Amino acid sequence: MSANETIRLLILNDSRAEVERLISMLNNAGHPTRAQHVESEEALTKLLQEQPWELMIADMASSEPPPGTAARQIKRLNKDVPLILVTEDEDRQQVVEGLKMGATDVVQLDQDQHLLLVIQRELHNREQRHQKRQADRRLKEVERRNQQLLDSSRDAIAYVQDGMYLYANQSFAERFGYAERDDIECMPVIDMIADNSQEEVKQFLKDFTLKGDEAESCQLSFHGLREDGSPCKLNVDVANAIYDEESCVQFLIPAQSADNEELQAELQKIKDQDLVTGLYNRQYLVEQLEIEANNAVDNETTSCLLYIEIDNFAENVQPQMGIAGSDVVLGDVAAFVKQRTQSHETLARFGDDAFMLLAPQQSADDSLERAQQLVGDLEQHIVDVEGKTVQLTVTIGIALINETSSNTETAIDHALRAVEIYRENNEGAGSGVQLFEPELPEGAVDESEMHRLLQHALDNNRFQLLFQPIISLRGAEDELYEILLRMQDEENELISPAEFMDMANQIGATTKIDRWVVLEAIKMLAEHRGNGHKTRAIINLSRQSLCDETLVPWLSVAFKAAKLPTDAIVFQVDEVDVTNHLTSAKSFFESLKEIRSFSSISNFGCSLNPFNTLQHAPADYVKVHGSFTLDIQNNNESPETLSNLIKQLLEANKISIVPFVENASVLSVLWQTGVHYIQGHYLQAPTASMDYDFTMEG
């Protein structure tokens, strides 16, 4: 699941405190959670039937309902909801009993890291099952369309199993003089063979069947018999096939006459060829790659795809050689590489200045050695075009094709990405080889590297503020932005707080970063207001700042020093932090009121009882969790859930904000809910300046 997706979680536990602790633990671990505490079998049945759920966590000691009942209801309703059990008992028999019950795993109570890993695994497994179901549906649709193509094909096609016709299309029936194809199905093949060809055909089919999958496609010539008994000379293409999930032999008699076969072969050759280099073209490569990917999955073989890109071709070669000369250079390089290509391999032109080499059944080490040799050989090669010479270098990216390869597009993307990685690691220079290696899984961050980057940013002021407009749906004329923090690495790439704030917390730097954001925001806001704008801003604060009693007095001094009204900034904290520190949050919000500043709770609506939190810590603004909007836009949920949430916020006299507005389709829904403000990339992505034209929304 992506970072923006929320886990829909059912929890069975007699202890409400433990339920809240589980939700908090998941949110703190970066898994936004919309949980429901189940307190009866009736409620469980209703919840399972009314909306989708990704997961259920149940205490084995839970009594209302007991986990066994929950497991039975999930099975009865045929729901794909993994059940994870937690237990206080250290007896391994509990694990056995839980698995017999239908649970996917049993975890010791308070073993949170173990539980998180199990949750991550089960969510991944559930996603894989979902993708398989989608693939199965697509496969059935493809099979349906293929059947339609078979039935309507002008080529005569039949499938033979155990000497009988399993299927024959109408063209095949007509080729033998039958009015309907049903007249042929289940008929012995030998009944449609002339006497002088029967022994030959019998022996051929016997030998071809014995070879099984190793049998190569070939052509069979024989004398057939039409329905009226008249003979006919036939040339049939024979190949192994699968029809209706049955292994069989395919007979195919092309619609074109024998006189056109040579012409068809020439046309096919032209279709598959790149005219400039004489190599195969991209379409042919993709077809061969599809075959090799299927072979890798079926037979667990490993092949390699080499993406060979000429370095700086557009910048250096084309201006020097011109269009015609550049084509000659490409042809020379193509011929050079082709001389080093084996007969069973496929070399194709893939782009204006790039080639692809598909090497079946070749290991990564062999491909690396071969690619390095090719790079070295090309460095020594001189291309001469009408007296002009040029020396070229290439960068080669290698992707593996094995049993884990999901599709051809992925292999191609990996090969292209490998070239990008090589150049990124070599300051843009090429002339080298890179094997694509998958990135570390989400969460597997090099902490020492992040520590170094963060310390470098702190020492050298490598932070940046971005601004995203928040637009009123009620015609308010005020200008409102949310201020977002980013950290810059040595290459000036921006890193989001989600990646570095945990490390900042470990080294005790969160409050320092928060105060830097506040000071920079106050300074920029004061300057912006000095130009005649009535701009206000929302600033996000960490849990540590929420609990810092010295923050509000410090804010008061900072506002006075900048001569900025205190109501120009709304200070926002996450719902998880507010729920976990209600006393501190209440005190912080009250202190903000005293200096006439405003408070906001973000990611609202995913705690067990969000309005209970709001009652104890009454913020002025509430920004709902982005999953509510995304679910509507992705058609995963009806707008009713969000509408009810906004309605309750309006009744509580809270100013509401809905984020993640990514397309226009959701605007009418949001308008009807009565929400005050909206925010998202559809309106404007975060930028480095406060330059949004709010008058457009008037």
C-alpha positions in Angstrom: 0.0 0.0 0.0 1.2 3.5 -0.7 2.0 6.1 2.0 -1.3 7.9 1.4 -3.5 4.9 1.7 -5.2 4.3 5.0 -5.5 0.9 6.6 -9.1 0.0 7.3 -8.8 -2.0 10.5 -11.2 -3.9 12.6 -10.1 -4.5 16.2 -11.5 -7.1 18.6 -10.4 -6.4 22.1 -12.2 -6.1 25.5 -9.7 -3.4 26.5 -10.5 0.0 24.9 -7.1 1.3 26.2 -5.3 -1.4 24.2 -7.4 -0.6 21.1 -6.3 3.0 21.3 -2.7 1.9 21.9 -2.7 -0.2 18.8 -4.1 2.6 16.7 -1.5 5.0 18.1 1.3 2.5 17.5 0.3 2.1 13.8 0.0 5.8 13.2 3.3 6.5 14.8 4.9 3.8 12.6 3.7 5.6 9.5 0.6 3.6 8.8 -2.4 5.9 8.8 -5.3 3.9 10.2 -9.0 4.2 10.1 -10.0 1.7 12.8 -13.3 0.4 14.1 -13.6 -1.2 17.6 -16.0 -4.2 17.2 -18.0 -4.8 20.3 -20.6 -7.4 19.2 -21.2 -10.1 16.6 -24.0 -8.1 15.1 -21.8 -5.0 14.6 -19.1 -7.2 13.1 -21.5 -8.7 10.5 -22.8 -5.3 9.6 -19.4 -3.8 9.2 -18.1 -6.7 7.1 -21.1 -6.4 4.8 -21.2 -2.6 4.4 -17.6 -1.6 3.6 -14.2 -3.1 2.7 -11.6 -3.8 5.4 -7.9 -4.6 4.9 -7.2 -6.2 8.3 -8.5 -7.5 11.6 -6.5 -7.7 14.8 -8.1 -9.7 17.6 -7.1 -10.5 21.1 -7.4 -14.3 21.7 -9.0 -13.5 25.1 -11.7 -11.2 23.5 -15.1 -12.3 24.6 -17.5 -10.1 22.6 -17.3 -11.3 20.0 -14.7 -14.1 20.4 -12.1 -14.3 17.6 -13.4 -17.7 16.5 -16.7 -16.1 15.8 -15.0 -13.4 13.8 -13.1 -15.9 11.8 -16.3 -17.8 10.9 -18.1 -14.6 9.9 -15.2 -13.6 7.6 -15.3 -17.1 6.0 -19.1 -17.1 5.8 -19.2 -13.8 4.0 -16.2 -14.8 1.8 -14.3 -11.6 2.8 -10.6 -11.2 2.1 -9.8 -9.8 5.6 -6.6 -11.3 7.1 -7.0 -12.1 10.8 -4.0 -11.5 13.2 -4.3 -12.7 16.7 -2.5 -11.3 19.7 -2.1 -13.2 23.0 -0.6 -12.8 26.4 0.0 -16.6 26.7 3.5 -17.6 25.8 2.4 -21.2 25.2 3.2 -22.2 21.6 0.0 -24.2 21.6 -1.8 -20.8 21.3 -0.2 -20.3 18.0 -1.4 -23.7 16.7 -4.9 -23.0 18.0 -5.0 -19.6 16.4 -3.8 -20.9 13.0 -6.4 -23.7 13.2 -9.0 -21.0 13.9 -8.2 -19.3 10.6 -5.7 -16.6 11.6 -2.8 -15.7 9.4 -0.5 -15.4 12.4 -0.4 -15.2 16.2 1.7 -12.5 17.9 2.8 -12.1 21.5 1.2 -9.1 23.1 3.4 -6.0 23.3 5.7 -7.4 20.6 5.0 -4.3 18.5 7.8 -4.7 16.0 6.8 -8.3 15.3 3.2 -7.2 14.9 4.2 -4.4 12.5 6.1 -6.8 10.3 3.2 -9.3 10.3 0.8 -6.4 9.4 3.1 -5.3 6.5 3.4 -8.9 5.2 -0.4 -9.5 5.3 -1.2 -6.2 3.6 1.3 -7.0 0.9 -0.2 -10.5 0.6 -3.7 -9.1 0.4 -2.6 -6.7 -2.3 -1.0 -9.6 -4.3 -4.2 -11.5 -4.0 -6.2 -8.5 -5.3 -3.8 -8.1 -8.2 -4.2 -11.8 -9.0 -7.9 -11.5 -9.0 -7.7 -8.5 -11.4 -5.2 -10.5 -13.6 -7.6 -13.5 -13.6 -10.4 -11.2 -14.8 -8.3 -9.7 -17.5 -7.2 -13.2 -18.5 -10.8 -14.3 -18.9 -11.5 -11.2 -21.0 -8.5 -11.9 -23.2 -9.5 -15.5 -23.6 -13.0 -14.5 -24.6 -11.6 -12.1 -27.2 -9.1 -14.7 -28.4 -12.0 -17.2 -28.9 -13.9 -14.6 -30.9 -10.8 -14.1 -33.1 -10.4 -17.8 -33.5 -14.0 -18.3 -34.5 -13.9 -15.4 -37.0 -10.3 -16.0 -38.4 -9.8 -16.4 -42.1 -7.0 -18.8 -41.3 -8.1 -22.4 -40.9 -7.3 -23.3 -37.2 -7.9 -26.5 -35.3 -6.7 -28.0 -32.0 -6.0 -31.7 -31.7 -5.7 -33.9 -28.6 -5.3 -37.6 -28.5 -5.9 -37.9 -32.2 -9.3 -36.1 -32.0 -10.3 -32.6 -33.0 -10.8 -30.6 -29.7 -11.8 -27.5 -31.6 -12.0 -26.3 -35.2 -13.1 -22.9 -36.5 -15.5 -22.3 -39.4 -12.6 -21.6 -41.8 -11.1 -25.0 -41.0 -14.5 -26.7 -41.5 -15.0 -25.0 -44.9 -11.5 -25.9 -46.0 -12.6 -29.6 -45.8 -16.1 -28.9 -47.3 -18.1 -29.1 -44.0 -21.0 -26.6 -43.6 -20.6 -26.3 -39.8 -17.6 -26.5 -37.6 -19.6 -28.6 -35.1 -19.5 -31.4 -37.6 -15.7 -31.7 -37.0 -15.3 -31.4 -33.3 -14.6 -34.7 -31.6 -14.0 -36.3 -35.0 -10.8 -38.5 -35.3 -8.1 -36.7 -37.3 -7.4 -39.8 -39.3 -11.0 -39.7 -40.8 -10.0 -36.6 -42.7 -6.7 -38.0 -44.0 -6.4 -39.8 -47.4 -5.3 -43.5 -47.2 -1.9 -42.8 -48.7 -1.1 -40.2 -45.9 -2.5 -41.9 -42.9 0.6 -43.8 -41.7 2.8 -40.7 -42.2 0.4 -38.4 -40.2 -0.1 -41.0 -37.4 3.7 -41.3 -37.0 4.2 -37.6 -37.1 1.6 -36.9 -34.4 3.0 -39.7 -32.2 6.5 -38.3 -32.4 5.4 -34.7 -32.0 3.3 -35.6 -28.9 6.1 -37.6 -27.3 8.5 -34.6 -27.5 6.0 -32.5 -25.5 7.0 -28.9 -24.9 10.4 -29.6 -26.6 8.7 -30.1 -29.9 9.5 -27.2 -32.3 6.9 -25.7 -34.6 7.1 -27.3 -38.1 5.1 -27.9 -41.3 3.2 -31.1 -42.1 2.2 -31.9 -45.7 -0.4 -34.5 -46.5 -3.4 -35.4 -48.6 -6.7 -34.7 -46.8 -10.3 -35.8 -47.5 -13.2 -33.4 -47.9 -16.6 -34.3 -46.7 -17.6 -35.5 -50.2 -14.6 -37.8 -50.2 -12.5 -35.7 -52.7 -8.8 -35.4 -51.9 -7.0 -32.1 -51.2 -3.3 -31.3 -50.9 -2.6 -29.4 -47.6 0.4 -27.7 -45.9 -0.4 -27.4 -42.2 1.7 -25.4 -39.7 1.9 -27.6 -36.5 2.8 -26.3 -33.0 2.2 -27.0 -29.4 -0.6 -25.0 -27.8 -3.0 -24.7 -24.9 -6.7 -24.6 -25.6 -9.4 -24.5 -22.9 -6.6 -25.2 -20.3 -5.7 -28.4 -22.1 -2.3 -29.2 -23.8 -2.9 -30.0 -27.4 -1.5 -29.6 -30.9 -2.5 -26.7 -33.2 -3.1 -27.1 -36.9 -3.0 -23.9 -38.9 -3.6 -23.4 -42.6 -2.8 -19.8 -43.5 -5.5 -18.0 -45.6 -3.1 -16.8 -48.2 -2.2 -19.0 -51.1 1.2 -20.7 -51.5 2.1 -18.1 -54.2 1.9 -15.3 -51.6 3.9 -17.0 -48.8 7.2 -15.6 -50.0 5.7 -12.2 -50.3 4.2 -12.4 -46.8 7.6 -13.4 -45.4 9.2 -10.4 -47.1 6.5 -8.1 -45.7 7.0 -9.5 -42.2 10.8 -9.0 -42.5 10.2 -5.3 -43.4 7.7 -4.9 -40.6 10.2 -6.2 -38.1 13.2 -4.2 -39.4 14.6 -0.8 -38.5 15.4 0.9 -41.9 18.4 3.0 -40.7 20.4 0.3 -39.0 19.1 -2.9 -40.5 18.5 -4.3 -37.0 15.2 -5.4 -35.6 12.9 -2.6 -34.5 11.4 -1.9 -31.1 8.2 -3.7 -31.8 9.9 -7.0 -32.6 12.2 -6.7 -29.5 9.1 -6.3 -27.3 7.5 -9.4 -28.8 10.7 -11.5 -28.2 11.0 -10.1 -24.7 7.5 -11.2 -24.0 8.4 -14.7 -25.1 11.5 -14.7 -23.0 9.7 -13.4 -19.9 7.1 -16.1 -20.2 9.9 -18.7 -20.6 11.7 -17.4 -17.5 8.6 -17.8 -15.4 7.7 -21.2 -16.8 11.2 -22.7 -16.7 12.8 -20.5 -14.0 15.6 -19.4 -16.3 17.6 -16.2 -16.1 18.1 -13.9 -19.1 19.5 -10.4 -19.4 18.3 -7.3 -21.2 21.1 -4.8 -22.1 20.2 -1.2 -22.9 23.0 0.3 -24.9 22.8 4.1 -25.1 25.3 6.3 -27.0 26.6 9.1 -24.8 25.9 12.7 -25.8 24.7 11.7 -29.3 22.4 14.6 -29.7 24.8 17.1 -28.3 28.0 16.1 -30.0 27.5 13.7 -32.9 24.4 15.1 -34.7 25.7 18.7 -34.8 29.0 17.5 -36.2 27.8 14.9 -38.7 24.3 16.2 -39.7 21.2 14.1 -40.1 22.5 11.8 -42.9 25.9 11.4 -41.3 24.4 10.6 -37.9 22.4 7.8 -39.6 25.6 6.4 -41.0 27.2 6.5 -37.5 24.2 4.7 -36.0 24.5 2.0 -38.7 28.3 1.6 -38.0 27.7 1.2 -34.3 24.8 -1.2 -35.0 27.1 -3.3 -37.2 29.9 -3.2 -34.6 27.6 -4.5 -31.8 25.9 -7.0 -34.1 29.3 -8.6 -34.8 29.5 -9.4 -31.1 25.9 -10.8 -30.9 25.2 -14.5 -30.9 22.7 -16.1 -33.3 20.1 -16.9 -30.6 20.1 -13.3 -29.3 18.0 -10.3 -30.4 19.6 -7.0 -31.1 17.2 -4.1 -31.9 17.2 -0.4 -32.3 15.3 0.9 -29.3 15.5 4.7 -29.7 17.2 7.5 -31.6 20.5 6.8 -30.0 20.0 3.5 -28.2 19.9 -0.2 -28.8 18.6 -3.2 -26.8 20.2 -6.6 -26.7 18.2 -9.5 -25.4 20.5 -12.3 -24.2 18.5 -15.5 -23.4 19.7 -17.7 -20.5 22.6 -15.5 -19.6 23.7 -14.8 -16.0 24.2 -11.3 -14.5 27.9 -11.8 -14.1 28.3 -12.9 -17.7 26.3 -10.0 -19.0 28.3 -7.5 -16.8 31.6 -8.9 -18.1 30.3 -8.8 -21.7 29.0 -5.3 -21.4 32.2 -4.0 -19.9 34.1 -5.6 -22.8 31.8 -3.9 -25.3 32.2 -0.5 -23.6 35.9 -0.9 -23.8 35.9 -2.0 -27.5 33.7 0.9 -28.6 36.0 3.4 -26.9 38.8 2.2 -29.2 36.5 2.1 -32.3 36.7 5.0 -34.8 33.8 5.8 -37.1 34.7 7.4 -40.4 32.0 9.2 -42.3 33.3 10.8 -45.6 36.6 11.9 -44.0 35.1 13.0 -40.7 35.9 10.7 -37.8 34.2 10.4 -34.4 34.9 8.3 -31.4 31.9 7.2 -29.4 31.2 5.9 -25.9 28.2 4.0 -24.6 26.6 3.4 -21.3 25.0 0.1 -20.7 22.2 -0.7 -18.3 21.4 -4.4 -17.5 18.1 -5.8 -16.3 17.5 -9.3 -15.2 14.6 -11.4 -16.6 13.8 -14.3 -14.3 10.9 -16.0 -12.5 10.2 -12.8 -10.5 9.7 -10.6 -13.7 6.2 -9.4 -13.8 6.1 -8.0 -17.3 8.2 -6.7 -20.2 7.6 -3.0 -19.3 9.3 -3.6 -16.0 12.4 -5.1 -17.5 12.7 -2.3 -20.0 12.2 0.3 -17.2 14.9 -1.4 -15.1 17.4 -1.4 -17.9 16.8 2.3 -18.6 16.9 3.2 -15.0 20.3 1.4 -14.6 21.8 3.8 -17.1 20.3 6.8 -15.2 21.8 5.4 -11.9 25.2 5.0 -13.5 25.3 8.6 -14.6 23.9 9.9 -11.3 26.7 8.1 -9.5 29.3 9.5 -12.0 28.4 13.1 -12.1 26.6 12.7 -15.4 29.5 11.0 -17.2 28.8 7.8 -19.2 31.0 5.1 -20.7 30.2 2.4 -18.1 28.0 -0.5 -17.1 25.3 -0.7 -14.4 23.3 -3.7 -13.3 19.8 -2.7 -12.0 19.4 -3.6 -8.4 16.0 -3.1 -6.6 15.9 -0.3 -4.0 15.6 -1.2 -0.4 12.1 -1.8 0.7 10.1 1.0 2.2 11.3 1.8 5.7 14.7 0.2 5.2 16.6 3.5 5.4 20.3 3.9 6.0 20.1 5.7 9.4 23.7 6.7 9.4 23.4 8.4 6.1 20.2 10.2 7.1 21.9 11.3 10.3 24.8 12.7 8.3 22.4 14.5 5.9 20.4 15.9 8.7 23.4 17.1 10.6 24.8 18.7 7.4 21.5 20.5 6.9 21.4 21.7 10.5 25.0 23.0 10.3 24.6 24.6 6.8 21.0 25.9 7.0 20.0 23.4 4.2 16.2 23.7 4.8 13.6 25.2 2.5 10.0 26.3 2.9 7.3 25.6 0.3 3.8 27.2 0.1 0.6 25.5 -1.0 -2.6 27.6 -1.3 -5.7 26.7 0.7 -8.8 27.9 -1.2 -12.1 28.9 0.3 -15.3 27.2 -1.0 -17.4 29.9 0.7 -16.2 33.0 -1.1 -13.9 34.2 1.6 -11.4 36.7 0.3 -8.5 35.9 2.6 -5.3 34.4 1.3 -4.3 31.2 3.2 -1.2 29.0 2.6 0.1 25.9 4.3 3.8 26.1 4.9 5.7 22.9 4.2 9.2 22.1 5.2 11.8 20.4 3.0 15.5 19.5 3.6 18.1 19.8 0.8 20.8 17.2 0.3 24.2 17.8 -1.4 22.6 17.6 -4.9 19.8 20.0 -3.9 17.2 17.3 -4.0 14.4 18.0 -1.6 13.7 15.5 1.2 10.3 15.5 3.0 9.9 15.6 6.8 8.5 12.1 6.7 12.0 10.8 5.9 14.1 12.9 8.3 12.0 13.9 11.3 12.3 10.5 13.1 16.1 11.0 13.0 15.6 14.6 14.1 13.7 13.3 17.1 16.5 10.8 17.9 19.1 13.6 18.0 16.8 16.0 19.8 16.6 18.5 16.9 12.8 18.7 16.3 12.1 21.8 18.4 15.1 23.5 16.8 13.8 22.8 13.3 10.3 23.8 14.3 11.5 27.2 15.6 13.6 27.7 12.5 10.4 27.2 10.4 8.4 29.6 12.6 11.0 32.3 12.4 11.5 32.0 8.6 7.7 31.9 8.1 7.1 35.0 10.3 9.8 36.9 8.4 8.5 35.9 4.9 4.9 36.5 5.9 5.7 39.9 7.4 7.4 40.9 4.1 4.6 39.5 2.0 2.0 41.4 4.1 4.1 44.6 3.7 3.4 44.4 0.0 -0.4 44.8 0.6 -1.5 41.2 1.0 -3.7 40.0 3.9 -2.0 36.6 3.9 -2.3 34.0 6.6 -0.4 30.7 7.0 -0.7 27.3 8.6 2.5 25.9 10.2 3.0 22.3 11.2 4.5 21.6 14.6 6.0 18.3 15.9 4.9 16.4 19.0 7.9 17.8 20.9 6.9 21.4 20.2 3.3 20.6 21.3 4.6 19.5 24.7 7.1 22.4 25.0 5.7 24.9 27.6 8.2 27.6 26.5 7.0 27.7 22.9 4.0 30.1 23.2 5.9 32.7 25.2 8.7 32.5 22.6 6.1 32.9 19.8 4.7 36.0 21.4 8.2 37.6 21.4 8.8 36.5 17.8 5.5 38.1 16.6 6.3 41.4 18.3 9.8 41.5 16.9 8.5 41.1 13.3 5.5 43.4 13.9 3.3 40.6 12.6 -0.3 40.1 14.0 -0.6 36.9 16.0 -3.7 35.9 14.1 -1.6 35.7 10.9 -0.5 32.1 11.7 -2.4 28.9 12.5 -0.3 26.4 14.3 -1.2 22.8 13.3 -0.5 19.5 15.0 -1.3 15.9 14.0 -4.3 14.2 15.5 -2.1 11.3 16.7 0.0 13.6 18.7 -3.0 15.4 20.1 -4.7 12.1 21.1 -1.5 10.9 22.8 -0.9 14.1 24.6 -4.4 15.5 25.4 -3.3 17.5 28.4 -0.4 19.2 26.6 -2.6 19.8 23.5 -5.3 21.4 25.6 -2.8 23.7 27.4 -1.1 24.6 24.1 -4.4 25.5 22.3 -5.5 27.6 25.3 -2.2 29.4 25.4 -2.5 30.2 21.7 -5.9 31.7 22.3 -4.4 34.0 25.0 -2.0 35.5 22.4 -4.9 35.6 19.8 -3.3 33.0 17.6 -5.1 30.0 16.1 -4.8 26.2 16.4 -5.5 23.4 14.0 -5.6 19.6 14.1 -4.4 17.8 10.9 -5.1 14.2 9.7 -8.4 14.3 11.6 -10.9 11.5 11.6 -8.8 8.3 11.9 -8.6 7.9 15.6 -11.0 5.7 17.4 -13.1 8.6 18.6 -11.9 11.8 16.9 -14.6 14.0 18.3 -13.8 13.0 21.8 -10.3 14.3 21.2 -11.7 17.5 19.7 -13.9 18.0 22.8 -10.8 17.8 25.1 -8.5 19.8 22.8 -10.8 22.3 21.0 -8.8 23.5 18.0 -10.1 26.3 15.8 -9.3 24.6 12.5 -9.6 20.9 11.5 -8.0 19.4 8.4 -9.4 16.0 7.7 -7.3 13.0 6.8 -6.4 12.9 3.1 -7.6 9.3 2.7 -11.2 10.5 2.8 -10.7 12.5 -0.4 -8.5 10.0 -2.1 -11.0 7.2 -1.5 -13.7 9.2 -3.2 -11.5 10.1 -6.1 -10.4 6.5 -6.5 -14.0 5.3 -6.3 -13.1 3.2 -3.2 -15.7 4.8 -1.0 -18.9 6.8 -1.3 -18.9 10.5 -0.3 -21.2 9.8 2.6 -18.4 9.1 5.2 -16.7 12.4 4.4 -20.1 14.3 4.3 -21.0 13.0 7.8 -17.6 14.0 9.1 -17.8 17.5 7.7 -21.4 17.8 9.0 -20.2 17.0 12.6 -17.4 19.5 12.3 -19.8 22.2 11.2 -22.1 21.4 14.2 -19.0 21.7 16.4 -18.3 25.2 14.9 -15.0 24.2 13.5 -13.4 25.6 10.4 -12.8 22.6 8.1 -10.2 21.9 5.5 -10.2 19.0 3.0 -6.7 18.2 1.4 -5.6 16.0 -1.5 -8.0 17.5 -4.0 -6.4 15.9 -7.1 -9.0 16.3 -9.8 -12.1 18.3 -10.6 -14.5 15.4 -10.2 -14.5 15.7 -6.4 -15.2 19.5 -6.3 -19.0 19.1 -6.6 -19.0 16.5 -3.8 -17.0 18.8 -1.5 -19.2 21.8 -2.3 -22.2 19.9 -1.1 -20.6 18.9 2.1 -20.3 22.5 3.2 -16.6 22.3 3.8 -14.8 25.7 4.3 -11.5 25.2 2.6 -9.9 22.8 0.1 -6.3 22.1 -0.8 -4.5 19.9 -3.3 -2.4 19.6 -6.5 -5.4 20.2 -8.6 -5.4 23.8 -7.3 -1.6 24.2 -7.1 1.3 22.1 -6.0 3.6 23.4 -3.3 5.9 26.2 -4.7 8.8 28.2 -3.4 6.8 31.5 -3.2 3.4 32.8 -2.2 2.3 33.7 -5.7 -1.2 32.1 -6.1 -3.8 34.3 -7.6 -6.7 34.0 -5.1 -8.9 36.3 -7.2 -9.4 33.5 -9.8 -11.5 31.8 -7.2 -13.8 34.7 -6.6 
